[in-house]
């Protein structure tokens, strides 16, 4: 029953893509490429600003922020590449698809965990400022980043090993629709994915709620920095809500296609922009450009003026 449903969906998607006029296809892909280049130019300027000044490289807050930026850059490039390729070739080599999806899944899992780390660092800075420099060191920050990648590796590589053990060499030489559901199609993988996502997001939300209320109580002392930190935690939560759209995107997309099969390609494109592009666009604005110290240097590099005092 599931196989026939997937087959029917593939036929519908194929038919929808064939019926889309060439000019619209080109326009959509040009929009995606322009947005990708623009956002990554902004993010690249943030990365350049970070590495040019030691003051940022010695602060755990900026290290976690720039890790989020680099993660977003990788995710956006892979996502845009898959979007363009899906319109040009429709199906691609399974091995190449596997590499792209593994990197995309890695970066998708990294984002909420990185936000949790940023929220916890903010909590320590406000609620335990005397021990902040002892707890939040540069070396521990890099260890945390390694742990974030290790958690993603446990989830993704287990699927990869199972895929290698159950599929023949012919499968990896074939061409497929490059979607996670089509590559990691075993029921066990889907169940494990849903469970791991639920655990991960519950853990991150628990940290955000805990840190928010702790900082909220600290803000009652009319401390300006505490209020600013409280607003930062709210921004973390808002960004996390956008990140969660990545997890609920596929079932929501299927539901929309089922309820209203009219103009499916256009709806898929709008959802793609909301789920994959919008969060990457907001990250540098919410975290980098709000910071006065970072914004001062960023403006100079963004305007190609290398004279920084």
Backbone as CSV, one residue per row, in Angstrom:
resi,resn,N_x,N_y,N_z,CA_x,CA_y,CA_z,C_x,C_y,C_z
1,UNK,0.834,-1.208,0.000,0.000,0.000,0.000,0.866,1.254,0.000
2,UNK,1.921,1.281,0.816,2.814,2.435,0.876,3.570,2.611,-0.431
3,UNK,3.946,1.439,-1.067,4.687,1.512,-2.310,3.838,2.139,-3.399
4,UNK,2.589,1.747,-3.479,1.700,2.317,-4.493,1.456,3.792,-4.236
5,UNK,1.343,4.172,-2.961,1.133,5.595,-2.627,2.340,6.414,-3.039
6,UNK,3.558,5.908,-2.741,4.775,6.620,-3.131,4.874,6.717,-4.644
7,UNK,4.520,5.625,-5.325,4.574,5.628,-6.785,3.608,6.646,-7.366
8,UNK,2.414,6.707,-6.779,1.422,7.677,-7.238,1.891,9.099,-7.010
9,UNK,2.522,9.320,-5.855,3.018,10.660,-5.542,4.115,11.065,-6.519
10,UNK,5.017,10.116,-6.839,6.086,10.418,-7.782,5.504,10.792,-9.139
11,UNK,4.467,10.057,-9.586,3.853,10.358,-10.864,3.218,11.743,-10.853
12,UNK,2.551,12.066,-9.735,1.923,13.386,-9.625,2.958,14.494,-9.653
13,UNK,4.074,14.270,-8.920,5.133,15.274,-8.897,5.743,15.431,-10.276
14,UNK,5.976,14.297,-10.950,6.557,14.346,-12.283,5.639,15.080,-13.244
15,UNK,4.344,14.758,-13.180,3.370,15.401,-14.058,3.297,16.894,-13.799
16,UNK,3.333,17.248,-12.499,3.239,18.666,-12.135,4.430,19.435,-12.671
17,UNK,5.621,18.803,-12.578,6.826,19.483,-13.016,6.851,19.627,-14.531
18,UNK,6.322,18.622,-15.242,6.297,18.698,-16.691,5.362,19.808,-17.142
19,UNK,4.251,19.996,-16.429,3.249,20.969,-16.819,3.656,22.401,-16.506
20,UNK,4.675,22.597,-15.673,5.108,23.944,-15.329,5.813,24.573,-16.531
21,UNK,5.404,25.764,-16.947,6.069,26.415,-18.082,7.548,26.643,-17.811
22,UNK,8.319,26.597,-18.891,9.771,26.721,-18.772,10.169,28.043,-18.114
23,UNK,9.478,29.123,-18.471,9.831,30.432,-17.914,9.652,30.466,-16.404
24,UNK,8.602,29.794,-15.901,8.352,29.772,-14.459,9.426,28.952,-13.750
25,UNK,9.810,27.830,-14.368,10.872,27.003,-13.787,12.157,27.799,-13.669
26,UNK,12.513,28.513,-14.735,13.733,29.319,-14.723,13.640,30.415,-13.670
27,UNK,12.487,31.072,-13.605,12.302,32.152,-12.635,12.469,31.654,-11.202
28,UNK,11.864,30.517,-10.893,11.965,29.962,-9.546,13.408,29.637,-9.186
29,UNK,14.111,29.011,-10.116,15.491,28.642,-9.829,16.403,29.856,-9.734
30,UNK,16.132,30.872,-10.542,16.910,32.113,-10.446,16.685,32.772,-9.093
31,UNK,15.430,32.780,-8.622,15.118,33.348,-7.307,15.875,32.611,-6.211
32,UNK,15.874,31.274,-6.272,16.570,30.473,-5.265,18.071,30.749,-5.288
33,UNK,18.648,30.799,-6.473,20.096,31.025,-6.590,20.464,32.424,-6.094
34,UNK,19.673,33.423,-6.457,19.959,34.798,-6.016,19.853,34.905,-4.497
35,UNK,18.811,34.314,-3.911,18.664,34.337,-2.455,19.818,33.608,-1.782
36,UNK,20.213,32.474,-2.341,21.325,31.706,-1.779,22.613,32.519,-1.799
37,UNK,22.909,33.154,-2.918,24.134,33.960,-3.039,24.090,35.156,-2.098
38,UNK,22.925,35.823,-2.022,22.795,37.009,-1.172,22.965,36.664,0.306
39,UNK,22.256,35.624,0.744,22.331,35.232,2.157,23.732,34.751,2.510
40,UNK,24.343,33.982,1.625,25.679,33.472,1.914,26.735,34.566,1.812
41,UNK,26.466,35.613,1.045,27.381,36.756,1.052,27.349,37.456,2.410
42,UNK,26.130,37.636,2.934,25.992,38.230,4.265,26.662,37.347,5.314
43,UNK,26.362,36.035,5.255,26.961,35.107,6.216,28.467,35.023,6.050
44,UNK,28.937,35.066,4.792,30.381,35.048,4.555,31.069,36.272,5.144
45,UNK,30.385,37.418,5.087,30.930,38.639,5.698,30.997,38.498,7.216
46,UNK,29.991,37.851,7.804,30.003,37.592,9.247,31.176,36.683,9.619
47,UNK,31.401,35.644,8.827,32.514,34.730,9.092,33.848,35.468,8.953
48,UNK,33.977,36.289,7.916,35.197,37.071,7.703,35.443,38.018,8.877
49,UNK,34.376,38.658,9.337,34.496,39.566,10.480,34.962,38.821,11.719
50,UNK,34.425,37.636,11.931,34.789,36.831,13.100,36.276,36.468,13.085
51,UNK,36.775,36.008,11.978,38.159,35.534,11.923,39.182,36.662,11.839
52,UNK,38.740,37.865,11.534,39.675,38.991,11.454,39.969,39.621,12.805
53,UNK,39.186,39.305,13.835,39.329,39.988,15.113,39.380,38.976,16.255
54,UNK,40.447,39.035,17.020,40.660,38.094,18.125,39.601,38.227,19.212
55,UNK,39.026,39.414,19.351,38.038,39.634,20.402,36.839,38.704,20.239
56,UNK,36.523,38.371,19.003,35.395,37.463,18.748,35.802,36.007,18.943
57,UNK,37.024,35.675,18.541,37.480,34.284,18.630,37.732,33.840,20.059
58,UNK,37.768,34.784,20.989,37.994,34.452,22.399,36.708,34.472,23.214
59,UNK,35.589,34.671,22.549,34.291,34.757,23.231,33.422,33.565,22.826
60,UNK,33.035,32.700,23.776,32.209,31.520,23.439,30.911,31.871,22.734
61,UNK,30.325,33.005,23.066,29.063,33.403,22.445,29.223,33.588,20.945
62,UNK,30.300,34.259,20.541,30.540,34.487,19.117,30.964,33.208,18.414
63,UNK,31.666,32.336,19.122,32.081,31.061,18.519,30.855,30.221,18.176
64,UNK,29.907,30.135,19.114,28.678,29.389,18.846,27.861,30.051,17.736
65,UNK,27.861,31.385,17.723,27.123,32.092,16.681,27.712,31.818,15.303
66,UNK,29.035,31.876,15.192,29.649,31.688,13.877,29.540,30.233,13.441
67,UNK,29.482,29.316,14.401,29.234,27.921,14.042,27.832,27.772,13.456
68,UNK,26.868,28.483,14.021,25.506,28.486,13.477,25.492,29.056,12.065
69,UNK,26.253,30.123,11.842,26.320,30.756,10.524,26.932,29.809,9.492
70,UNK,28.060,29.175,9.847,28.701,28.231,8.930,27.779,27.053,8.633
71,UNK,27.098,26.594,9.661,26.144,25.497,9.492,25.028,25.901,8.530
72,UNK,24.517,27.130,8.678,23.467,27.626,7.791,23.956,27.760,6.354
73,UNK,25.200,28.182,6.191,25.759,28.338,4.844,25.815,26.996,4.124
74,UNK,26.295,25.973,4.819,26.375,24.633,4.224,24.979,24.118,3.897
75,UNK,24.066,24.286,4.854,22.703,23.805,4.662,22.032,24.494,3.485
76,UNK,22.247,25.802,3.356,21.611,26.559,2.282,22.162,26.158,0.916
77,UNK,23.472,25.947,0.841,24.083,25.552,-0.432,23.552,24.202,-0.888
78,UNK,23.522,23.224,0.024,23.038,21.886,-0.333,21.558,21.929,-0.694
79,UNK,20.787,22.677,0.092,19.345,22.773,-0.154,19.061,23.405,-1.511
80,UNK,19.768,24.503,-1.832,19.571,25.171,-3.124,20.028,24.273,-4.269
81,UNK,21.138,23.555,-4.071,21.628,22.641,-5.104,20.605,21.547,-5.403
82,UNK,20.041,20.962,-4.353,19.034,19.915,-4.540,17.787,20.468,-5.232
83,UNK,17.430,21.696,-4.896,16.247,22.307,-5.515,16.454,22.504,-7.008
84,UNK,17.601,23.043,-7.376,17.882,23.288,-8.797,18.020,21.966,-9.549
85,UNK,18.733,21.018,-8.952,18.944,19.724,-9.598,17.621,18.995,-9.815
86,UNK,16.694,19.123,-8.849,15.404,18.422,-8.972,14.615,18.910,-10.176
87,UNK,14.799,20.183,-10.565,14.105,20.711,-11.727,14.826,20.373,-13.031
88,UNK,16.152,20.286,-12.977,16.924,20.039,-14.198,16.939,18.561,-14.564
89,UNK,17.254,17.712,-13.556,17.412,16.280,-13.828,16.258,15.435,-13.280
90,UNK,15.514,15.967,-12.330,14.423,15.263,-11.648,14.960,14.125,-10.784
91,UNK,15.676,13.156,-11.385,16.301,12.079,-10.635,17.819,12.163,-10.788
92,UNK,18.536,11.815,-9.711,19.993,11.844,-9.763,20.542,10.530,-9.205
93,UNK,21.851,10.346,-9.338,22.501,9.137,-8.857,22.287,8.968,-7.360
94,UNK,21.961,7.753,-6.932,21.640,7.492,-5.527,22.833,7.746,-4.613
95,UNK,24.037,7.406,-5.053,25.231,7.624,-4.220,25.476,9.108,-3.998
96,UNK,25.359,9.902,-5.082,25.534,11.344,-4.964,24.449,11.955,-4.090
97,UNK,23.237,11.466,-4.264,22.112,11.916,-3.435,22.368,11.601,-1.971
98,UNK,22.926,10.421,-1.702,23.201,10.008,-0.324,24.180,10.965,0.350
99,UNK,25.226,11.364,-0.371,26.220,12.299,0.181,25.572,13.643,0.508
100,UNK,24.778,14.148,-0.436,24.131,15.451,-0.228,23.160,15.412,0.945
101,UNK,22.371,14.356,1.024,21.376,14.268,2.087,22.017,14.092,3.460
102,UNK,23.111,13.346,3.537,23.792,13.165,4.820,24.282,14.504,5.352
103,UNK,24.896,15.304,4.475,25.363,16.634,4.893,24.181,17.511,5.289
104,UNK,23.093,17.434,4.522,21.913,18.249,4.814,21.277,17.850,6.143
105,UNK,21.200,16.547,6.406,20.618,16.066,7.666,21.501,16.460,8.844
106,UNK,22.811,16.346,8.668,23.755,16.767,9.702,23.490,18.210,10.111
107,UNK,23.478,19.098,9.138,23.328,20.523,9.427,21.943,20.848,9.981
108,UNK,20.929,20.103,9.543,19.579,20.323,10.070,19.499,19.964,11.548
109,UNK,20.141,18.866,11.938,20.151,18.457,13.343,21.014,19.389,14.195
110,UNK,22.050,19.953,13.595,22.963,20.815,14.348,22.301,22.103,14.823
111,UNK,21.377,22.630,14.009,20.818,23.960,14.295,20.114,24.050,15.645
112,UNK,19.131,23.202,15.958,18.473,23.328,17.273,19.418,23.072,18.438
113,UNK,20.368,22.149,18.277,21.331,21.884,19.350,22.243,23.081,19.572
114,UNK,22.627,23.741,18.499,23.453,24.941,18.620,22.681,26.062,19.318
115,UNK,21.393,26.192,18.995,20.558,27.203,19.658,20.443,26.927,21.155
116,UNK,20.366,25.642,21.510,20.311,25.285,22.927,21.604,25.681,23.627
117,UNK,22.739,25.447,22.970,24.029,25.843,23.547,24.138,27.343,23.717
118,UNK,23.663,28.105,22.749,23.686,29.565,22.845,22.794,30.057,23.980
119,UNK,21.634,29.427,24.151,20.723,29.818,25.228,21.331,29.526,26.591
120,UNK,21.998,28.383,26.723,22.599,28.022,28.007,23.763,28.952,28.342
121,UNK,24.533,29.339,27.344,25.628,30.289,27.572,25.085,31.636,28.027
122,UNK,23.969,32.062,27.423,23.327,33.321,27.802,22.819,33.254,29.239
123,UNK,22.264,32.115,29.618,21.772,31.915,30.982,22.903,32.019,32.011
124,UNK,24.020,31.399,31.731,25.160,31.458,32.660,25.693,32.879,32.770
125,UNK,25.746,33.591,31.632,26.263,34.963,31.640,25.415,35.879,32.506
126,UNK,24.102,35.643,32.562,23.188,36.514,33.323,23.026,36.043,34.761
127,UNK,22.812,34.759,34.939,22.457,34.226,36.256,23.672,33.794,37.084
128,UNK,24.793,33.603,36.449,26.002,33.222,37.186,27.213,33.916,36.570
129,UNK,27.197,35.266,36.553,28.241,36.008,35.830,29.647,35.835,36.406
130,UNK,29.757,35.609,37.722,31.084,35.484,38.333,31.804,34.216,37.880
131,UNK,31.057,33.197,37.514,31.668,31.946,37.080,31.593,31.741,35.573
132,UNK,31.095,32.752,34.873,30.915,32.612,33.428,32.231,32.312,32.714
133,UNK,33.268,33.052,33.043,34.551,32.842,32.371,35.172,31.496,32.716
134,UNK,34.805,30.938,33.870,35.336,29.631,34.256,34.561,28.497,33.585
135,UNK,33.233,28.674,33.481,32.397,27.615,32.894,32.440,27.653,31.377
136,UNK,32.240,28.831,30.818,32.170,28.978,29.361,33.532,29.390,28.807
137,UNK,34.395,28.426,28.678,35.720,28.675,28.109,35.710,28.362,26.613
138,UNK,36.756,28.834,25.930,36.854,28.598,24.487,37.000,27.107,24.195
139,UNK,37.834,26.431,24.979,38.056,24.996,24.748,36.768,24.197,24.974
140,UNK,36.009,24.537,26.006,34.745,23.829,26.265,33.719,24.126,25.174
141,UNK,33.786,25.316,24.611,32.868,25.659,23.524,33.126,24.784,22.310
142,UNK,34.393,24.588,21.970,34.724,23.725,20.830,34.390,22.267,21.126
143,UNK,34.519,21.865,22.380,34.105,20.504,22.759,32.602,20.346,22.568
144,UNK,31.837,21.378,22.954,30.386,21.352,22.763,30.033,21.230,21.286
145,UNK,30.738,21.949,20.439,30.484,21.867,18.997,30.766,20.456,18.481
146,UNK,31.834,19.843,18.981,32.139,18.456,18.593,31.044,17.502,19.053
147,UNK,30.502,17.748,20.253,29.410,16.909,20.759,28.169,17.068,19.884
148,UNK,27.892,18.285,19.445,26.746,18.534,18.570,26.867,17.725,17.283
149,UNK,28.057,17.734,16.690,28.270,16.959,15.465,28.227,15.460,15.743
150,UNK,28.691,15.051,16.924,28.666,13.623,17.271,27.238,13.120,17.414
151,UNK,26.358,13.939,18.011,24.954,13.554,18.149,24.318,13.366,16.774
152,UNK,24.627,14.273,15.860,24.121,14.129,14.506,24.663,12.890,13.820
153,UNK,25.936,12.581,14.096,26.562,11.406,13.482,25.885,10.116,13.938
154,UNK,25.520,10.050,15.207,24.857,8.850,15.728,23.553,8.594,14.991
155,UNK,22.817,9.666,14.722,21.523,9.525,14.056,21.670,9.212,12.572
156,UNK,22.563,9.949,11.882,22.662,9.841,10.430,23.438,8.601,9.996
157,UNK,24.590,8.358,10.632,25.435,7.258,10.193,24.799,5.896,10.445
158,UNK,23.949,5.797,11.468,23.244,4.534,11.692,22.329,4.217,10.511
159,UNK,21.673,5.252,9.966,20.849,5.053,8.775,21.700,4.656,7.575
160,UNK,22.852,5.289,7.450,23.744,4.983,6.332,24.234,3.542,6.393
161,UNK,24.653,3.094,7.569,25.137,1.721,7.708,24.028,0.710,7.402
162,UNK,22.813,1.012,7.856,21.694,0.127,7.575,21.394,0.097,6.082
163,UNK,21.500,1.247,5.435,21.267,1.326,3.993,22.314,0.513,3.232
164,UNK,23.574,0.624,3.664,24.646,-0.141,3.023,24.464,-1.639,3.220
165,UNK,23.900,-2.014,4.363,23.739,-3.438,4.670,22.545,-4.062,3.962
166,UNK,21.541,-3.252,3.623,20.302,-3.807,3.080,20.130,-3.598,1.579
167,UNK,20.846,-2.633,1.012,20.684,-2.346,-0.414,21.840,-2.928,-1.219
168,UNK,21.553,-3.302,-2.458,22.571,-3.849,-3.348,23.378,-2.731,-3.995
169,UNK,24.481,-3.120,-4.616,25.306,-2.141,-5.321,24.537,-1.487,-6.459
170,UNK,23.606,-2.229,-7.037,22.817,-1.697,-8.143,21.978,-0.504,-7.712
171,UNK,21.524,-0.528,-6.460,20.719,0.593,-5.961,21.524,1.884,-5.951
172,UNK,22.780,1.812,-5.518,23.610,3.007,-5.428,24.066,3.499,-6.801
173,UNK,23.912,2.659,-7.819,24.234,3.072,-9.184,23.007,3.578,-9.933
174,UNK,21.832,3.386,-9.337,20.590,3.796,-9.983,20.322,5.280,-9.755
175,UNK,19.277,5.795,-10.386,18.858,7.183,-10.191,17.542,7.204,-9.418
176,UNK,17.434,8.143,-8.498,16.251,8.232,-7.647,15.856,9.693,-7.445
177,UNK,14.639,9.892,-6.952,14.251,11.217,-6.468,15.037,11.506,-5.200
178,UNK,15.746,12.606,-5.181,16.640,12.867,-4.052,15.882,13.507,-2.891
179,UNK,15.113,12.684,-2.207,14.415,13.067,-0.985,14.744,12.028,0.077
180,UNK,14.729,12.448,1.313,15.073,11.525,2.397,14.149,10.321,2.421
181,UNK,12.866,10.546,2.147,11.901,9.456,2.190,12.173,8.404,1.115
182,UNK,12.766,8.816,0.011,13.040,7.884,-1.080,14.371,7.167,-0.892
183,UNK,15.318,7.797,-0.224,16.618,7.157,-0.002,16.587,6.273,1.240
184,UNK,16.257,6.871,2.389,16.149,6.106,3.641,14.687,5.684,3.808
185,UNK,14.287,4.707,3.018,12.862,4.381,2.886,12.399,3.252,3.799
186,UNK,13.282,2.618,4.533,12.871,1.526,5.410,12.021,2.056,6.562
187,UNK,11.047,1.273,6.977,10.140,1.681,8.055,10.902,1.954,9.345
188,UNK,11.926,1.121,9.612,12.715,1.319,10.825,13.378,2.689,10.830
189,UNK,13.893,3.103,9.671,14.562,4.405,9.573,13.587,5.544,9.833
190,UNK,12.391,5.417,9.295,11.396,6.474,9.488,10.970,6.567,10.947
191,UNK,10.768,5.419,11.587,10.391,5.423,13.002,11.507,6.000,13.866
192,UNK,12.735,5.583,13.573,13.876,6.095,14.339,14.042,7.597,14.151
193,UNK,13.814,8.059,12.920,13.917,9.484,12.633,12.898,10.275,13.436
194,UNK,11.642,9.809,13.451,10.594,10.517,14.183,10.891,10.544,15.685
195,UNK,11.355,9.418,16.220,11.663,9.346,17.658,12.841,10.252,18.001
196,UNK,13.902,10.204,17.191,15.092,11.020,17.469,14.778,12.507,17.359
197,UNK,13.938,12.881,16.391,13.539,14.283,16.257,12.736,14.739,17.472
198,UNK,11.831,13.887,17.935,11.016,14.234,19.097,11.878,14.416,20.337
199,UNK,12.837,13.510,20.540,13.729,13.602,21.698,14.594,14.849,21.613
200,UNK,15.157,15.088,20.436,16.041,16.237,20.241,15.313,17.554,20.485
201,UNK,14.156,17.712,19.859,13.422,18.967,20.004,12.872,19.151,21.414
202,UNK,12.469,18.068,22.068,11.996,18.171,23.454,13.132,18.623,24.363
203,UNK,14.321,18.072,24.143,15.491,18.452,24.936,15.823,19.931,24.734
204,UNK,15.786,20.382,23.496,16.115,21.785,23.202,15.068,22.717,23.795
205,UNK,13.789,22.363,23.649,12.728,23.207,24.214,12.829,23.261,25.736
206,UNK,13.208,22.167,26.363,13.365,22.146,27.816,14.443,23.126,28.249
207,UNK,15.554,23.146,27.524,16.640,24.084,27.838,16.183,25.520,27.625
208,UNK,15.484,25.780,26.535,15.030,27.143,26.254,14.038,27.639,27.306
209,UNK,13.104,26.795,27.692,12.121,27.184,28.718,12.819,27.418,30.053
210,UNK,13.735,26.516,30.423,14.460,26.652,31.681,15.264,27.954,31.721
211,UNK,16.029,28.205,30.662,16.874,29.408,30.632,16.025,30.677,30.585
212,UNK,14.897,30.625,29.855,14.057,31.813,29.750,13.500,32.216,31.113
213,UNK,12.948,31.263,31.848,12.350,31.602,33.137,13.406,32.007,34.157
214,UNK,14.569,31.402,34.107,15.655,31.815,34.998,16.063,33.259,34.723
215,UNK,16.197,33.598,33.449,16.574,34.961,33.079,15.421,35.923,33.361
216,UNK,14.185,35.455,33.194,13.012,36.294,33.488,12.990,36.699,34.951
217,UNK,13.293,35.765,35.844,13.345,36.084,37.267,14.486,37.058,37.568
218,UNK,15.605,36.880,36.868,16.731,37.800,37.061,16.384,39.194,36.560
219,UNK,15.562,39.269,35.518,15.197,40.564,34.944,14.295,41.370,35.866
220,UNK,13.644,40.718,36.824,12.782,41.437,37.755,13.561,42.395,38.647
221,UNK,14.870,42.189,38.684,15.728,43.101,39.453,16.024,44.370,38.671
222,UNK,15.301,44.561,37.541,15.462,45.727,36.664,16.900,45.835,36.194
223,UNK,17.432,44.737,35.774,18.775,44.707,35.214,18.649,44.770,33.709
224,UNK,19.250,45.772,33.098,19.126,45.981,31.661,19.694,44.809,30.873
225,UNK,20.851,44.296,31.300,21.479,43.185,30.598,20.606,41.937,30.671
226,UNK,19.953,41.746,31.819,19.084,40.582,31.965,17.897,40.683,31.013
227,UNK,17.351,41.881,30.861,16.244,42.056,29.937,16.670,41.779,28.497
228,UNK,17.858,42.248,28.174,18.385,41.997,26.831,18.587,40.498,26.609
229,UNK,19.096,39.817,27.622,19.311,38.369,27.514,17.986,37.641,27.386
230,UNK,16.954,38.124,28.121,15.634,37.508,28.024,15.093,37.622,26.606
231,UNK,15.272,38.786,25.985,14.834,38.961,24.605,15.609,38.063,23.656
232,UNK,16.887,37.850,23.959,17.703,36.957,23.134,17.184,35.542,23.184
233,UNK,16.787,35.085,24.381,16.237,33.736,24.516,14.941,33.613,23.716
234,UNK,14.122,34.674,23.718,12.897,34.650,22.924,13.209,34.532,21.435
235,UNK,14.291,35.183,21.004,14.700,35.067,19.611,15.163,33.652,19.295
236,UNK,15.866,33.024,20.278,16.253,31.617,20.095,15.009,30.759,19.885
237,UNK,13.981,31.016,20.685,12.750,30.232,20.568,12.074,30.473,19.221
238,UNK,12.061,31.725,18.775,11.458,32.035,17.475,12.221,31.348,16.352
239,UNK,13.543,31.372,16.431,14.357,30.699,15.414,14.139,29.193,15.448
240,UNK,13.976,28.648,16.646,13.739,27.212,16.776,12.403,26.824,16.150
241,UNK,11.392,27.681,16.303,10.094,27.416,15.669,10.241,27.328,14.150
242,UNK,11.072,28.229,13.594,11.320,28.182,12.159,12.067,26.907,11.775
243,UNK,13.015,26.510,12.627,13.770,25.283,12.351,12.863,24.058,12.404
244,UNK,11.863,24.088,13.288,10.954,22.954,13.407,10.138,22.751,12.135
245,UNK,9.986,23.807,11.351,9.241,23.659,10.099,9.934,22.686,9.159
246,UNK,11.255,22.524,9.325,11.980,21.552,8.507,11.501,20.138,8.783
247,UNK,11.177,19.853,10.063,10.758,18.511,10.455,9.307,18.217,10.068
248,UNK,8.461,19.240,10.129,7.047,19.020,9.811,6.732,19.353,8.358
249,UNK,7.743,19.824,7.614,7.531,20.223,6.224,6.995,19.129,5.322
250,UNK,7.655,17.952,5.267,7.176,16.889,4.357,5.746,16.446,4.606
251,UNK,5.345,16.108,5.863,3.941,15.722,6.056,2.972,16.864,5.788
252,UNK,3.387,18.095,6.110,2.514,19.231,5.839,2.347,19.437,4.338
253,UNK,3.427,19.245,3.605,3.379,19.373,2.154,2.468,18.311,1.538
254,UNK,2.578,17.080,2.028,1.709,16.010,1.535,0.245,16.296,1.845
255,UNK,0.001,16.873,3.028,-1.375,17.200,3.416,-1.958,18.276,2.508
256,UNK,-1.152,19.296,2.223,-1.619,20.377,1.352,-1.889,19.856,-0.057
257,UNK,-1.013,18.983,-0.559,-1.194,18.397,-1.887,-2.444,17.530,-1.936
258,UNK,-2.743,16.853,-0.815,-3.922,15.983,-0.766,-5.212,16.811,-0.722
259,UNK,-5.209,17.884,0.082,-6.410,18.706,0.237,-6.677,19.535,-1.014
260,UNK,-5.599,20.123,-1.526,-5.749,21.008,-2.687,-4.666,20.696,-3.717
261,UNK,-4.951,19.792,-4.649,-3.942,19.402,-5.641,-3.722,20.423,-6.751
262,UNK,-4.384,21.572,-6.665,-4.236,22.610,-7.690,-2.979,23.436,-7.400
263,UNK,-2.229,23.758,-8.460,-1.014,24.576,-8.340,-0.028,24.000,-7.326
264,UNK,0.131,22.698,-7.350,1.039,22.033,-6.411,2.467,22.545,-6.524
265,UNK,3.048,22.693,-7.746,4.428,23.173,-7.836,4.635,24.536,-7.183
266,UNK,3.660,25.433,-7.343,3.786,26.766,-6.754,3.735,26.690,-5.222
267,UNK,2.866,25.836,-4.715,2.772,25.675,-3.262,4.047,25.049,-2.697
268,UNK,4.593,24.079,-3.408,5.847,23.452,-2.974,6.968,24.474,-2.946
269,UNK,6.983,25.374,-3.932,8.033,26.382,-3.996,7.914,27.373,-2.836
270,UNK,6.693,27.811,-2.543,6.480,28.743,-1.430,6.880,28.102,-0.110
271,UNK,6.519,26.836,0.075,6.891,26.129,1.300,8.406,25.958,1.395
272,UNK,9.036,25.734,0.257,10.498,25.625,0.240,11.148,26.926,0.723
273,UNK,10.638,28.048,0.244,11.185,29.344,0.663,10.994,29.562,2.166
274,UNK,9.823,29.186,2.671,9.525,29.394,4.092,10.352,28.460,4.970
275,UNK,10.467,27.201,4.563,11.111,26.194,5.401,12.629,26.256,5.332
276,UNK,13.173,26.442,4.138,14.619,26.325,3.957,15.347,27.661,3.804
277,UNK,14.684,28.658,3.235,15.369,29.928,2.965,15.175,30.931,4.099
278,UNK,13.928,31.104,4.542,13.623,32.130,5.544,14.443,31.991,6.834
279,UNK,14.568,30.797,7.444,15.376,30.696,8.664,16.836,31.066,8.440
280,UNK,17.391,30.706,7.272,18.787,31.045,6.966,18.947,32.550,6.771
281,UNK,17.876,33.223,6.312,17.910,34.659,6.102,17.842,35.417,7.428
282,UNK,17.087,34.880,8.380,16.875,35.576,9.644,18.024,35.406,10.637
283,UNK,18.754,34.298,10.541,19.820,34.019,11.518,20.840,35.146,11.648
284,UNK,21.438,35.623,10.533,22.418,36.704,10.689,21.822,37.994,11.219
285,UNK,20.539,38.235,10.922,19.885,39.458,11.402,19.590,39.359,12.890
286,UNK,19.067,38.216,13.324,18.666,38.053,14.713,19.860,38.029,15.662
287,UNK,20.961,37.427,15.247,22.071,37.195,16.168,23.290,38.072,15.888
288,UNK,23.639,38.264,14.628,24.851,39.014,14.317,24.649,40.510,14.303
289,UNK,23.657,40.981,13.563,23.474,42.419,13.364,22.858,43.100,14.573
290,UNK,22.297,42.347,15.508,21.788,42.945,16.748,22.902,43.294,17.712
291,UNK,24.041,42.648,17.565,25.167,42.872,18.465,25.947,44.103,18.014
292,UNK,26.086,45.093,18.901,26.718,46.362,18.531,28.172,46.168,18.117
293,UNK,28.909,45.360,18.876,30.324,45.156,18.569,30.493,44.482,17.211
294,UNK,29.702,43.457,16.965,29.806,42.730,15.709,29.315,43.599,14.551
295,UNK,28.243,44.364,14.792,27.658,45.185,13.732,28.626,46.267,13.266
296,UNK,29.414,46.813,14.197,30.353,47.877,13.850,31.364,47.407,12.811
297,UNK,31.924,46.224,13.022,32.908,45.686,12.080,32.233,45.140,10.823
298,UNK,31.072,44.556,11.001,30.376,43.954,9.864,30.068,44.999,8.798
299,UNK,29.605,46.164,9.204,29.250,47.205,8.246,30.429,47.580,7.375
300,UNK,31.607,47.633,7.976,32.800,48.034,7.221,33.169,46.979,6.177
301,UNK,33.121,45.724,6.579,33.464,44.653,5.640,32.374,44.459,4.597
302,UNK,31.130,44.616,5.006,30.022,44.433,4.072,30.064,45.478,2.970
303,UNK,30.507,46.691,3.310,30.631,47.774,2.336,32.004,47.800,1.677
304,UNK,32.769,46.696,1.892,34.097,46.540,1.251,35.058,47.635,1.678
305,UNK,34.955,48.072,2.913,35.890,49.064,3.447,36.746,48.363,4.490
306,UNK,37.982,48.128,4.195,38.867,47.333,5.065,39.441,48.137,6.211
307,UNK,39.242,49.452,6.242,39.811,50.267,7.320,38.947,50.131,8.566
308,UNK,39.462,49.395,9.536,38.719,49.176,10.779,39.570,49.686,11.924
309,UNK,39.001,50.540,12.740,39.747,51.086,13.859,39.421,50.317,15.100
